[in-house]
Amino acid sequence: MAGDAASELPRTGIVKPRKTGPLEKWARGLVTHPSSMSNGPMTSLRSLLILALSAAPFTLAAPTPALAETLTVDAIFADADAAPQICLRDGEGQYLCTDLAPNAVGARDAAAGDLNADGDLDVVLAVGPDRPNLFCAGDGAGSFTCSPIGGLASTTGSIALGDMNGDGVLDVIAGNVTNQRNHVCLGDGAGGFDCGEISTATDETHDIAIGDVNGDGNADVLAANGGKPNRICLGDGTGEFNCAPIAADADDSYGVALGDLNGDGKLDAMFANVERLPGVDPQHNRACLGNGHGTFVCHDISPHAERSVRVALGDLDGDKDLDAVFANTNQQPNRACFNTGSGSFECHQIDSARFASSDVALVDLDGDKTLDVVFASSCHVGHRVEPNRACLNTGAGAFSCGDVSGDLTASSSVAVGAFAPF
């Protein structure tokens, strides 16, 4: 829908007031993406999950009464090998899980929001390869009816939702891999979409973040690319974009998140980078501080070579600064990096488990007003089975971690929200 620009990026304009409507429900419901098909009533349960956070490290235990009474959100796990799973709270500290969309086997990513303005959370699935992504309309009771988005087949690695044209309706940004162009699908507020290409670039986009980085009141797009420079695509408020590299570095970036990292009121970017060949091509996670005009100055946040595939931002220790949690793969411990307040970080592993994490979400799981962490894990090879992981925050940035048990061991992403009444 637009071309690339190698010249100077557009300068800041006048900030327009944010619109309300379906976006309000989306912001409240989320803590953080031919024939119809439905998963039907929640009767054929595939698994019963127990969230077991124990005082003894990494051992499973029955959920405590307090935890059972205060589980606050449901979860959706996209599955690399099977259908995505919708896991709903049962009011007793357990999740009841079943297929969300049986024909969406191999979904790489999931994002949740109210896209059809009915007050219920819907789900968008990145299904690939070379298939249209799916819009799954939620009924507010935990069931979904899915249909293709637009007519553009793609191999999508990431999905993000935001209002790209200022009409108060959530749109879909699809980050595509295998040298395909990224897509924008503008929603009509009733579950229909008009899709087109964001630019002519053919990148390997593994993650997408949406926010207003140049202060003109329009939503912009950041793309985390593997082996190519990451990109900033400045939106004009109509669904068209002007794209350019963020920096000349061609990192192996698999995750990106936006937030004000240094307290100057401008959006910054955090990139999760993965070291594919240990000792051969070291990769460091990077913070890129924005100047409010759409350009960034980037620096490594740690001297450690990382195998990070996703990142989420939130205040973990109650000091009002945004901290970062990195989901690490290839048996490297997941990390929490605590912000000193100026955009520099002190990083520590969250627990001693060494998993192949694929995604991370920050959410208050137990209702204590601190952000907890949910990790999706994607490893189910031979005898090695790695379930998804949940870590409860003690309130000072320390965590007590345990498995989200069951047969969900090849999850490619996680999305959280209230998908059914509690």
C-alpha positions as CSV (number, residue, x, y, z in Angstrom):
1,M,0.0,0.0,0.0
2,A,3.0,2.2,0.0
3,G,6.7,2.3,-1.0
4,D,9.9,2.5,0.9
5,A,11.8,5.8,1.6
6,A,15.5,6.1,1.9
7,S,15.3,9.8,2.6
8,E,14.5,11.6,5.8
9,L,11.5,10.3,7.7
10,P,8.5,12.6,8.2
11,R,8.7,15.0,11.1
12,T,6.3,15.3,14.0
13,G,2.8,16.7,13.4
14,I,-0.1,17.7,15.6
15,V,-1.3,15.0,17.9
16,K,-4.9,14.1,17.2
17,P,-7.2,13.0,20.0
18,R,-7.6,9.2,20.3
19,K,-10.9,7.7,19.4
20,T,-12.8,5.5,21.7
21,G,-15.3,2.7,21.0
22,P,-14.2,-0.9,20.4
23,L,-10.6,0.0,21.3
24,E,-11.6,0.7,24.9
25,K,-12.9,-2.9,25.2
26,W,-9.7,-4.2,23.6
27,A,-7.5,-2.2,26.0
28,R,-9.4,-3.4,29.0
29,G,-9.8,-7.0,27.9
30,L,-6.1,-7.6,27.0
31,V,-3.1,-7.3,29.2
32,T,-0.7,-7.2,26.6
33,H,-3.3,-10.9,18.3
34,P,-14.6,-19.6,1.9
35,S,-16.5,-21.9,4.6
36,S,-16.8,-20.9,8.2
37,M,-15.8,-23.2,10.9
38,S,-16.6,-23.2,14.6
39,N,-15.1,-25.0,17.6
40,G,-18.7,-25.4,18.9
41,P,-19.6,-25.8,22.5
42,M,-16.9,-26.5,25.1
43,T,-17.8,-30.2,25.5
44,S,-15.0,-32.2,23.9
45,L,-12.1,-31.2,26.3
46,R,-8.7,-32.1,25.0
47,S,-6.9,-31.4,28.3
48,L,-7.4,-30.3,31.8
49,L,-4.7,-27.9,32.9
50,I,-3.6,-27.1,36.4
51,L,-1.6,-24.0,37.0
52,A,0.8,-25.2,39.7
53,L,3.0,-22.5,41.3
54,S,4.8,-24.0,44.2
55,A,7.1,-22.7,46.9
56,A,9.6,-25.5,46.2
57,P,11.3,-24.6,42.9
58,F,9.9,-26.2,39.8
59,T,7.8,-29.0,41.5
60,L,4.1,-29.4,40.7
61,A,1.5,-29.0,43.4
62,A,-2.3,-28.7,43.6
63,P,-3.4,-25.0,43.2
64,T,-3.9,-23.3,46.5
65,P,-7.4,-21.9,47.4
66,A,-6.2,-18.4,47.1
67,L,-4.8,-19.0,43.6
68,A,-8.0,-20.8,42.6
69,E,-10.2,-17.8,43.6
70,T,-8.1,-15.2,41.8
71,L,-7.1,-16.5,38.4
72,T,-7.9,-13.4,36.3
73,V,-7.5,-14.3,32.7
74,D,-8.0,-17.0,30.1
75,A,-5.3,-18.0,27.6
76,I,-4.9,-19.0,24.0
77,F,-1.9,-21.0,22.9
78,A,-1.1,-21.3,19.2
79,D,0.3,-24.7,18.5
80,A,3.1,-25.5,16.1
81,D,2.0,-29.1,15.5
82,A,-1.8,-29.1,16.3
83,A,-4.8,-26.9,16.5
84,P,-4.6,-23.8,18.7
85,Q,-6.0,-24.2,22.2
86,I,-8.4,-22.0,24.1
87,C,-8.0,-22.5,27.9
88,L,-10.7,-21.1,30.1
89,R,-10.8,-20.6,33.8
90,D,-13.1,-22.9,35.7
91,G,-13.2,-21.0,39.0
92,E,-11.2,-23.6,40.8
93,G,-7.7,-22.8,39.8
94,Q,-7.8,-24.9,36.7
95,Y,-8.0,-24.3,32.9
96,L,-10.3,-26.3,30.7
97,C,-8.8,-26.5,27.2
98,T,-10.1,-27.4,23.8
99,D,-9.4,-26.7,20.1
100,L,-10.2,-23.1,19.2
101,A,-10.1,-23.7,15.4
102,P,-9.6,-27.3,14.5
103,N,-8.5,-26.5,10.9
104,A,-5.8,-24.0,12.0
105,V,-3.1,-26.6,12.6
106,G,0.3,-25.1,12.8
107,A,-0.7,-21.5,13.8
108,R,2.4,-19.5,14.4
109,D,0.9,-16.5,16.3
110,A,-2.4,-15.3,17.9
111,A,-3.6,-11.9,18.8
112,A,-6.8,-11.0,20.6
113,G,-9.1,-7.9,20.5
114,D,-12.7,-6.9,19.7
115,L,-12.6,-6.6,15.9
116,N,-16.4,-6.6,15.2
117,A,-17.6,-4.2,17.9
118,D,-19.8,-6.7,19.7
119,G,-18.1,-6.3,23.1
120,D,-16.5,-9.8,23.0
121,L,-12.8,-10.6,22.4
122,D,-12.0,-12.1,19.0
123,V,-8.8,-13.8,17.9
124,V,-6.7,-13.5,14.8
125,L,-4.5,-16.5,13.9
126,A,-1.4,-16.6,11.7
127,V,-1.9,-19.9,10.0
128,G,0.4,-20.3,6.9
129,P,2.2,-21.5,5.0
130,D,0.8,-19.7,2.0
131,R,-2.8,-19.6,3.4
132,P,-5.0,-16.6,4.4
133,N,-4.9,-15.8,8.1
134,L,-8.0,-16.5,10.1
135,F,-10.4,-14.1,11.9
136,C,-12.1,-16.0,14.7
137,A,-15.2,-14.2,16.1
138,G,-15.7,-14.8,19.8
139,D,-19.2,-15.2,21.3
140,G,-18.2,-14.1,24.8
141,A,-18.7,-17.7,26.1
142,G,-15.4,-19.2,24.9
143,S,-16.5,-20.4,21.4
144,F,-15.3,-19.0,18.1
145,T,-16.3,-19.0,14.5
146,C,-13.4,-18.6,12.1
147,S,-13.1,-17.4,8.5
148,P,-10.2,-16.3,6.2
149,I,-9.1,-12.6,6.3
150,G,-9.1,-11.1,2.9
151,G,-7.8,-13.0,-0.1
152,L,-4.1,-12.6,0.4
153,A,-2.4,-16.0,1.0
154,S,0.8,-15.6,3.1
155,T,3.2,-17.3,5.5
156,T,2.8,-15.1,8.5
157,G,5.1,-15.2,11.5
158,S,3.4,-12.5,13.6
159,I,0.1,-10.7,14.1
160,A,-0.5,-7.3,15.7
161,L,-3.7,-5.4,16.2
162,G,-4.2,-1.6,16.1
163,D,-6.3,1.2,14.6
164,M,-4.2,2.1,11.5
165,N,-6.6,4.5,9.8
166,G,-8.2,6.4,12.8
167,D,-11.7,5.1,12.4
168,G,-11.9,3.5,15.9
169,V,-11.8,0.0,14.6
170,L,-9.0,-2.5,15.1
171,D,-7.0,-3.5,12.0
172,V,-4.6,-6.3,11.4
173,I,-0.9,-6.1,10.7
174,A,0.7,-9.4,9.4
175,G,4.4,-9.8,9.6
176,N,5.4,-12.3,6.9
177,V,8.4,-14.6,6.4
178,T,9.9,-16.5,3.4
179,N,10.7,-13.2,1.6
180,Q,7.0,-12.1,1.5
181,R,5.7,-8.6,1.9
182,N,4.0,-7.6,5.1
183,H,0.3,-6.9,5.0
184,V,-2.2,-4.4,6.5
185,C,-5.8,-5.5,6.7
186,L,-8.2,-2.6,7.5
187,G,-11.2,-3.7,9.5
188,D,-14.7,-2.6,8.7
189,G,-15.9,-3.1,12.3
190,A,-18.1,-6.0,11.4
191,G,-15.4,-8.7,10.9
192,G,-14.6,-7.8,7.3
193,F,-11.2,-6.7,6.1
194,D,-9.6,-5.0,3.1
195,C,-6.0,-6.2,2.8
196,G,-2.9,-4.8,1.0
197,E,0.8,-4.6,1.2
198,I,2.6,-2.3,3.6
199,S,5.6,-1.8,1.3
200,T,7.6,-3.4,-1.4
201,A,10.2,-4.8,1.0
202,T,10.5,-8.6,1.2
203,D,11.8,-9.1,4.7
204,E,11.7,-12.0,7.2
205,T,9.4,-10.3,9.8
206,H,9.1,-12.4,12.9
207,D,7.3,-9.8,15.1
208,I,5.4,-6.6,14.9
209,A,4.8,-3.7,17.3
210,I,2.3,-0.8,16.8
211,G,2.5,2.6,18.3
212,D,2.8,6.3,17.5
213,V,6.6,6.8,17.4
214,N,6.7,10.3,15.7
215,G,3.9,12.0,17.7
216,D,1.6,12.8,14.8
217,G,-1.3,10.9,16.3
218,N,-1.2,8.1,13.7
219,A,-0.3,4.4,14.4
220,D,3.1,3.4,13.1
221,V,4.6,-0.1,12.7
222,L,7.9,-1.6,13.8
223,A,9.1,-4.8,12.2
224,A,11.6,-7.2,13.8
225,N,13.4,-8.9,10.9
226,G,15.7,-11.9,10.8
227,G,19.0,-11.3,9.1
228,K,17.9,-7.9,7.6
229,P,17.6,-4.4,9.1
230,N,14.6,-3.9,11.3
231,R,12.1,-1.4,9.9
232,I,10.0,1.5,11.0
233,C,6.9,2.2,8.9
234,L,5.3,5.5,9.6
235,G,1.6,5.6,9.2
236,D,-0.2,8.5,7.5
237,G,-3.5,7.8,9.3
238,T,-5.2,6.2,6.2
239,G,-3.5,2.8,6.2
240,E,-0.6,3.9,4.0
241,F,3.0,3.7,5.2
242,N,6.4,5.2,4.6
243,C,9.1,2.6,5.6
244,A,12.9,2.9,6.3
245,P,15.5,0.9,8.2
246,I,15.7,1.7,11.9
247,A,19.5,1.1,11.8
248,A,22.0,-0.4,9.4
249,D,22.6,-3.4,11.6
250,A,21.1,-6.7,10.3
251,D,20.5,-8.5,13.5
252,D,18.5,-11.7,13.9
253,S,15.6,-10.0,15.5
254,Y,12.6,-12.2,16.4
255,G,10.8,-10.0,18.9
256,V,10.0,-6.3,19.4
257,A,8.0,-4.2,22.0
258,L,7.3,-0.5,22.3
259,G,7.4,1.6,25.4
260,D,9.0,4.6,27.0
261,L,12.2,3.1,28.3
262,N,14.0,6.3,29.5
263,G,11.1,8.4,30.8
264,D,11.2,11.2,28.2
265,G,7.6,10.7,27.1
266,K,8.7,9.2,23.7
267,L,8.2,5.7,22.5
268,D,11.3,3.5,22.4
269,A,11.8,0.0,21.0
270,M,13.2,-3.2,22.6
271,F,14.4,-5.9,20.2
272,A,14.8,-9.6,21.1
273,N,17.7,-11.1,19.1
274,V,18.5,-14.8,18.7
275,E,22.0,-16.3,18.4
276,R,21.4,-19.1,16.0
277,L,25.0,-20.4,16.1
278,P,26.5,-20.0,19.6
279,G,29.9,-18.5,19.4
280,V,29.7,-17.8,15.7
281,D,27.3,-14.9,15.4
282,P,26.8,-13.4,18.8
283,Q,23.5,-11.6,19.2
284,H,22.7,-9.0,21.9
285,N,19.2,-7.7,22.8
286,R,19.0,-4.0,21.9
287,A,17.2,-1.0,23.2
288,C,16.5,1.7,20.6
289,L,15.7,5.1,22.1
290,G,13.3,7.2,20.1
291,N,13.6,10.9,19.5
292,G,9.9,11.5,18.9
293,H,10.4,12.1,15.2
294,G,10.6,8.5,14.1
295,T,14.3,7.8,14.3
296,F,16.2,5.8,17.0
297,V,19.6,5.4,18.6
298,C,20.3,1.8,19.5
299,H,22.5,0.1,22.1
300,D,23.0,-3.4,23.5
301,I,21.3,-3.8,26.9
302,S,23.7,-6.5,28.1
303,P,27.1,-8.0,27.1
304,H,25.6,-11.5,27.1
305,A,24.9,-13.3,23.8
306,E,21.2,-14.2,23.8
307,R,18.9,-16.6,22.1
308,S,15.8,-14.4,22.6
309,V,12.7,-14.8,20.4
310,R,10.2,-12.6,22.1
311,V,10.1,-9.6,24.5
312,A,7.4,-8.0,26.6
313,L,7.6,-4.7,28.6
314,G,6.0,-3.9,31.9
315,D,6.8,-2.6,35.4
316,L,7.9,-5.7,37.3
317,D,9.3,-4.2,40.5
318,G,6.9,-1.3,41.1
319,D,9.4,1.5,40.5
320,K,7.4,3.0,37.6
321,D,10.0,2.2,35.0
322,L,9.4,-0.3,32.2
323,D,11.3,-3.5,32.6
324,A,11.7,-6.2,29.9
325,V,11.1,-10.0,30.0
326,F,12.8,-12.1,27.2
327,A,11.6,-15.5,26.1
328,N,14.7,-17.5,25.3
329,T,15.0,-20.6,23.2
330,N,17.5,-23.4,22.7
331,Q,17.8,-24.3,26.4
332,Q,18.7,-20.8,27.6
333,P,17.0,-19.5,30.7
334,N,14.4,-16.8,30.3
335,R,15.5,-13.4,31.5
336,A,14.0,-10.4,33.3
337,C,15.9,-7.1,32.7
338,F,15.2,-4.3,35.2
339,N,15.3,-0.7,34.0
340,T,17.5,1.7,35.9
341,G,15.3,4.5,34.7
342,S,17.5,5.9,31.9
343,G,17.1,3.1,29.4
344,S,19.9,0.9,30.7
345,F,19.1,-2.5,32.3
346,E,20.3,-5.1,34.8
347,C,19.4,-8.6,33.6
348,H,18.8,-11.8,35.6
349,Q,17.4,-15.2,34.8
350,I,13.8,-15.6,36.0
351,D,14.3,-19.3,37.0
352,S,16.7,-22.1,36.5
353,A,14.6,-23.9,33.9
354,R,16.2,-24.1,30.5
355,F,13.4,-24.4,28.0
356,A,12.7,-23.6,24.3
357,S,10.4,-20.7,25.0
358,S,8.6,-19.2,22.0
359,D,6.6,-16.3,23.4
360,V,5.9,-14.3,26.5
361,A,2.9,-12.4,28.0
362,L,2.8,-10.2,31.0
363,V,-0.5,-10.2,33.0
364,D,-1.7,-10.1,36.6
365,L,-2.6,-13.8,36.9
366,D,-3.5,-13.9,40.6
367,G,-5.1,-10.5,41.2
368,D,-2.4,-9.0,43.5
369,K,-1.8,-6.0,41.2
370,T,1.7,-7.1,40.1
371,L,2.6,-8.4,36.6
372,D,3.2,-12.1,36.3
373,V,4.7,-13.9,33.3
374,V,3.3,-16.6,31.0
375,F,5.8,-18.3,28.7
376,A,4.8,-20.4,25.7
377,S,7.2,-23.3,25.1
378,S,7.8,-25.1,21.8
379,C,9.7,-28.3,22.3
380,H,8.2,-31.7,21.9
381,V,11.1,-33.8,20.5
382,G,11.5,-37.4,21.4
383,H,11.6,-37.8,25.2
384,R,12.0,-34.1,25.8
385,V,8.6,-32.4,26.6
386,E,8.5,-28.8,27.8
387,P,5.2,-27.5,29.0
388,N,4.2,-23.9,29.0
389,R,5.5,-22.0,32.0
390,A,3.9,-19.5,34.5
391,C,5.9,-17.3,36.9
392,L,4.1,-15.4,39.8
393,N,5.7,-12.1,40.7
394,T,6.4,-11.7,44.5
395,G,6.0,-7.9,44.0
396,A,9.7,-7.0,43.9
397,G,10.6,-8.5,40.6
398,A,11.3,-12.0,42.0
399,F,9.3,-15.0,40.7
400,S,8.0,-18.3,41.7
401,C,7.6,-20.5,38.6
402,G,5.8,-23.7,37.7
403,D,4.5,-25.5,34.7
404,V,1.1,-25.0,33.1
405,S,0.6,-28.8,32.9
406,G,-1.2,-30.8,30.3
407,D,-0.4,-31.7,26.7
408,L,0.4,-28.2,25.5
409,T,4.1,-28.7,24.8
410,A,4.6,-27.3,21.2
411,S,3.1,-23.8,21.6
412,S,4.3,-21.2,19.2
413,S,2.6,-18.2,21.0
414,V,0.4,-17.1,23.8
415,A,-2.4,-14.5,24.0
416,V,-4.3,-13.6,27.2
417,G,-7.7,-12.0,27.9
418,A,-11.2,-12.6,29.3
419,F,-12.7,-14.8,26.6
420,A,-15.6,-16.0,28.7
421,P,-17.5,-15.0,31.8
422,F,-15.8,-15.9,35.1
